[in-house]
Amino acid sequence: MTDTYSDTNSSLRTVEWKNNKVVMIDQTKLPNQLVFVEYDNFHQVANAISTLVVRGAPAIGVSGAFGLALAVLQSNATSKDELILDLEKAKKILFATRPTAVNLGWGLKKIMDVAKTGNTIEQIKELVISKAKKMADEDIEINKTMGKNGSVLFDDNDTIMTHCNAGALATVAYGTALGVIRATRESGKNVKVIATETRPIQQGSRLTAFELKHDGFDVSLIPDTAVGYSMANGLVNKVIVGADRIVKTGHVFNKIGTYQVATMAKQHGIPFYVAAPLSTIDLETKAEDVIIEMRKGSEVTGIGDKKTAPDGINVINPAFDMTPPELISGIITEKGVATAPYDESIPKLFKAN
Ligand code: MRU
C-alpha cells in the first residue's frame, strides 16, 4: 500500500498512466485501505469501471481513454484498418460498462477521433497514448479553473453541503464540486463541509469524508435522512454537487438522492449549485432519453457483507436521478457559471473562449 501525494495541492491522484500501464486507486477499498491497482489490459479497465474500482463521471471518462490506450498496445494488428477495428471492439466493451455519465462516451470518442488521424500503427499508438495522457492532465487544469469560477459564489464561514463524491476521487484529481470547495479555501475563506452518507454504496462517507479529512477540511458526516434536519436547523448555507450528465435544458443527472437534496434546499431558500466540466454537458440528448443505470439489489439489502433486509425482498435501486433546472441556482463550469434560462446560457458556454 502506498499513499502518494500528488502535485495537485495535496488532493489524491485517482488515475494515472505509468510505464504503459493504468494505475488507479481501488475505491472499493476506501476508506479502510488506500490501495493502488495496476492494469495492462483494457478488459481489466472495463471491469474496474463496472465494479466501481473507479467511478465518478470525469474519472471514468479518462479511464475509458486509458482503456483504449491499453487496447492499442494489446493489438496485434498489422494494418491501420485492423488496428482501428480492434479499437472499435474495445470501445464497445468499455462503453457498455456504465450508461449514465456522458463523459465515458466523450472520452472514448476523443481517442477514436485521434486514432483515425494516424497513418501508421506506430503513429496511432503514439497519438492515442499521448492524447489519453493529455486528457488526464487537462482534467486537473479544468477542475482548477472551475474551482476558481465557483469560489466567488461562496462566502467566508459558509457551511457547504455536498452529496455523493464529486471530488479528487471522482476526477483525475482536485474534483468538481469539491474542487470548488478547495478553491474557496485556497482563496482565503474559511469553509466547513457537511457530507451526506449517500446510500446505498456510501460514496459520501467512504470517499468524500475520506478525501476531505485527508486534505484537512472541517467535515461532518450525516445520514441521508438528516438533510432536512440540517437545513431546517440552519446548519447549511449552500449546497454543491457534481453531475454525470447535464442536458441543454439544465436538467442535471447525478447520484441518486440529489433531487431530494435540491428539493429540500429550495424549501429552505438555500442556494443549490452544480459543478461540472463541459465534457459532462450533453447538448444532443433530451432529458427523457437519458438512461438511468439500475444497479443490483444486494447494494440495498446489505451494507458490506452484513445483510440488512429479508431474503427475497424486491429492490428498486436506481443509481442516479434527475434534478430539474428550477431547483438549480447555477451550473459552474470551466467556462463560467450558467444560470436560468439554461437553454440560453448553456450553449453560450461552448462559444466562450
Ligand atoms: O456511481 P458513481 O459513484 O460513479 O456516481 C458519481 C456521481 O454521481 C458524482 O456525483 C458525479 O459523477 C460527479 S463526479 C465529479
Residues whose N, C-alpha, C, O or C-beta is under 5 A from the ligand:
A	BS01	MRU	R55 G56 A57 P58 H163 C164 N165 A166 G167 A170 T176 Q203 G242 A243 D244 N254 K255
